[in-house]
């Protein structure tokens, strides 16, 4: 009993020390912390809020891109302003963004040099205690202790796994070590004390790029970033190991990279099913936020195998072709963002495959980002009467040449066993 009591006292003592340290850090850094507000011009009210922190003595402030994305996309509809720890408000100017890493740099007017956060020179060690600062649910600035757990394995673009409460409104706030150096930026949460941070080196790179060569326009900057990222992503996928796996009587490709994950389902437990069905789905575990109704940078591959000896071939194919209605683009995008799909239909037998397909390949162009497209491919095998394989992929935000290279490899990787 005494041992348990001593252990409890030790736990409470540790918590007390952490709270005291967090309070001291907050007191020290509060003058350089801000609430970032997106203001709708027509109503004069807040459209969204987030957090930000000063990174230079002349008023440069870092935040998340998604916090100010409304202004980046529609500068005539919104303004950006800050609220500081003393209740002062003023306008902010958008200077630079990194849409891939969800970062932005804005600037306030200053009359004299101001205190600012120092960016760390190296990453934390695993298990190191960190402190996340931000403005959750518009309740005022707070500091939350947590733990550094390294980089998330399933991300193509680096994200830090942080054990701590990163809540709504804390987006764009800094995460500091015990020396008050910024080691990450709040970006997302999965609940249950699981948060994700943008590593500090991404912010440092954006800051140095801005100092050396400010962007001519935010839209052009975003277009260049999206183009570079899709080229890097699809090239990595194409150069990775494509493993063939059996699905029914078919062979389908899966990609051996940690950021593309696959799931499967079937009705093999239904003894009375008229049609045996099995589905495999592989997708990229992330995307790129452009606006609340426009995401890009996604990749999805899906395969559906169906077989039956209990119904006629005509009815079987009628049922199977209805599966096409369940295939949709891999991202949200509206008529202001993309053109209508243009589609090409054909009967195809890939050169290095033994399967005959009825296929459809569709593309639609991005209106604000030239040379980027969403692509959609669907193929249904037509060479057997009582079993068939549907293969499908979508890629959002890809260049024409890159999409055709992916199409070729995908088509030639699907076959009968």
N, C-alpha and C positions, 0 to 999 in steps of 0.2 A: 504493500500500500504506500509506504514511504517512497519507494522507487518511482511509482506512478505519479505521485504528487510532485516529486522533484522533476520528472520529465515534463509535466504540465507547466510547472513554473518556468522551465527552460524554454518551452515553446512560446509562452506568453512574453517572456523577456526578449526572445528573438523577434517576435512580431512588433513589440514596442520599439525596438531599435530600428527596425525597417521603417516604421511609421515616422519616427523622429527624423531619420535620414531623408525620407521622401518630403517631409514638410520643409526641411532646410533647403533641399534642392529647389523646391517650388518657390520659396521665398527669394532665393538667389536669382532665379531665371524668369520670374513673372514679368518683369519689364520688357522682355524680348519675346513674349508670347502674345498671340493675337487670336481672336475669333475672326474668321474670314467669312464674309457674307456676300451672297449673290442677290442683288436687288432687282426686282422686276420694275422697269421704268414706268409702265402704265399704271400699276397699282401702288407703287412706292413701298411695297412690302417685301420681306425676305422670301426668296424662292428656295434657297438652300443655305446651309451653314456648314462650316468645317473649322479647322484649326490651321495655324501657321506660325512660323518662327523666323526671327530676323537672322540673316546669315552674313550681313556686312554692316559696317558703320554708317553707310550712306543710304540705308533704308531698303535694301533688297530682302524680301521675305520669301521663304520656301513654303509650299503647300502641295496638296495633291492636285493633279490635273482634273480629276473628276469633280473636285469642289468648285472649280471655276469653268468647267466645260461649257456651260450654257453661254457664258460670255465669249469663249473661244470660238464657238460655232455661230453665235448670234449677237455680235457686239452692239447692234442697234437696239436690241431688246432689253439688255441687262447692263448694270454697272456692278463693279466690285468695290467693296469697302471693308475696312477693318474696324474692330472694336478692341481697344487695348485694356490693360488691367486697371486703368483709372476711369474707364467708361468713355473715353474719347473715341470719336468716329471720324473717319476721313476716307477719301477715295483712294483706290489703288489702280495702278497701271500694269497690264499684263506684258511681261517682257520676253518670256521664253517658256517652252514646254518640252517635256519628254513624255509623249503619249504612250510609249511602250512601257515605261516604268512608272506611269501615273504620277508624274511630277510637274510642278509649275513654279516659276519664279515671278513674283509680282513686286511692285515697288511703291512705297509711300514717300511722300515729300518730307524731307527733314531739313532743319535749319542748322543743326550741329551734329557732330559725331555721336552715335548712339551705341549702347551695349548690344552685343550680338552673340549668338551661339558659335562655338568652335566645332568644326567637323573633325571627327577622330581620324587619326592617321592609319589605324589598323582595326580589323574586325575584333569583336569580343571573343572570348574563349567560351566553349560550350559549358553551360551551367552558370555562367556569370550573371549576377543580378543587374537588371537594368530598370530604368524608370521611364514610363510612357506618360507624356503630357498631352492634354487636349481639352476639348470642350464637349463632353458627352450630353446629348439631348438638350442642348442650350441651357445647361444648369450652371455654367461658369467653369473656369479652368480648374482642372484637378491633376494630380499626379498619381500614377498607378504603378506599384512595383511588379516586376515579372522576371522571367528567366529567358536567357538566350539559348535556343536549342539548335543552332546551326541553320543551314539553308534547307528549304523544302525540296525533297528529292524529286517530286513529281512536277516541278516547274521547269519550263523551257527558259523563261526569264527569271533571274534570281529573285527569290523571296525568302525572308528570314522567318523561321517558325519561332514565335514568341509566346510564352506561357504567361498570359496576363489579360486583363479585361480591356480590349480595344473596342469601345462602344461607338455607336452612331454619334457623329459630331466631333470625334477625336481624329478623324481622317485629316492627314496633313500635319498633325502635331509631331514633335520630335520625340525620339527615344534616346535617352542619354545613359552613359555609364556613371560610375560613382565620381568620376572627375568632371562631370557635366559636359562631356564631349558627345556630340551627336553620332550615334552608331546606326541609326535607322529612322525611318519615317513611317508613322502609322498609315496603313492602307486598307486593311480588311480584317474581318473576324469570321470565325466559324462557330462562335459560341463556345460554351463550356471551357472558358479560360484558354481558348486557342485563338491567337491573333497572328497576322502576317504583316511584315514590315518590308519596305524597300530598303536595301542596303545603302549605307552612307556613301559608298563610292559612286553610286549612280547620280546622287545629288552633286557630289563634288565635280563629276565630269560635266554635268549640265551647267554648273556655275562657271567653270573654267571656259567652256565653250562660249557661253554668253559673254564673258569678259573679253575673250579674244576675237569673237566674230558674232555680234548680235544678229538674229535672224532678220531677213528682209520682210518676211511676213509669217505669222503663226500658221496659216494654212499651208504655205509652202514647206515650212519646217515639219509639220505633221506628215505631209505627203512623203517627204524624203525618209522620215523615220519609219513609216509604215512599209515603204518599199524595201528598205534595208532589212527590216525584221522578217518579212515574208520570204525574202530571198535566202536569208540565213536559216529559217525554219525548214522550208521545203527542201533546200539543199542538204541539210542535216538528215532529214527523213529519207531522201532518196539514196543517200550514201550509207544508211544504216542497214542492218541485217533484216531482210524481209523473210520471215519464217512461214512456210506453208503448213497449214493445219487442216485436218479433215473436218468437214461439216457435211453430214449425210454422205452422199456419194461424191461430194465436191471437195476441192482443195482451195482454200482461201488464204490470202496473205495477212499476217499480222507483223507489226514493226517492233523490233526489239530495242525500244528506247523507253526510259522511265517516265517521260512526260506524255506518252500515249498509252492509255490503259484500256483494256478490253473486258467485256462482260458478256455472259451468255445466258440463254434461257431456252427451254423446250417444253413440249407437252408429252414427253416420253413416259410420264407416269399415268397418262390417260389411256387405258387399254381399249376404250370404246371410241376413241377419236377416229373420225373418218379420214382425216389428213394428219400425218405426222409432220410436225413443224419444229424447226430449230433456228434460233436467231443468235448471231454474234455481232457485237457492236464495239467499235474501238474509236476513241476520241481523245483529242487534246484536252488536258485538264485545266485549261485557262483560255482566255481570249483578251482582246484589247478593247477597252472602253473608249468609244468616241463621244457618245451622248447617251442619255437615259433610254433611248429607243433605237440605238445604233451601235452594235458591237461588231468587231471584225477580228481577223487573226485566228479563226477557228478551223479545225480539221476534224472531219468525222468520216468513218467508214462503217458500212453496215452490210451484213450478209444474211439472207433468209433462204433456208432450204425447206422445200415441201415435197412430200411424197404420198401417194395414195394408190391402192389397187381396188378401192371400194367404190369409186365413182368414175364416170366416163372422162375421157381426155378433154372434151369440150368444156364440161362443167368445171373440171380441175383448173384449166387455164383461166376460165372466167373468174374463179375464186382467187387464183394467184395474181392475176393482173390488177385486182382490186387493191392489192398491197401497195401499188404505186401511189394511191391516194394518201398513204401515210408518209410518203417521202416529201420532205420540205427543205427549204434553204436552211443552212446551218447558222444563220444569224438574224437578228432583228434589223430590219431596215425598211424605210418608207420611200414613197415616191419622190420626196425631196432629196433623198440620199443616193438612190440608184435608179438606173433605167429598167425597163421591162426586160424579162429574160428573152433572149434569142436562142432558139433550139434547133439542133440538127439531129434528124432521125435516120437510122441506118440498120441494116443487118450486117453483123460483123463477126468474123472468125479471126481472132488475133493470130499473128504470125507464129508465135511460139506457144500456142495453146490449142487444146482439142475441143473447145466449147464453142457452139454457135449461139450468138446473142442477138436479140432485138434490143437496140441501144438508143439512148437519148443523151446528148451532151448539150448543156445550156450554159450561157454566160450572160451576165449583166454588168454594166460598167458603173463605176463610182463617179458621181457627178462632180464632186469637189476635189477628188484625188485622181488625176489623170493616170492612165496606164495600170490601174488596179481594177480587179474584177472579182465577183463571186462566180464560182463555177459549180455545176451540179451534173453528176453523171449517174445514169441508171441503166442497168442491163439485165435482161431476163433471158435465160437459156430457152431455146426453142427446138432442141434436137432430141428430146425424149417426151413421150406422151404422159407418163405417170409420175415423173419427178422433175423438179426444176430448181434452179438456183437464181436468186436475185442478188446482184452485187451493186453497191451504191456508194458514192462518196460526195461530200461537199467540202469545198475550201472557200473561205471568205477572205477577201483582200489579197489576191494573188496576181502576179504578172502573167501575161498571156503565155510567154515562152515557158515559164516555170510550170504553169498548169498543164500544158501539153506534155511536158516531160513526165509529170506525175500520172497523167492519163495513160500514157503508153505503158509505163511500168505496172500500173494497177491492172489494166486490161490483160496484159500478158501473164499476170500472176494468178489469175482465176482460171481454174480448169476442172475437168473431171478427174477423179482418182484413177 
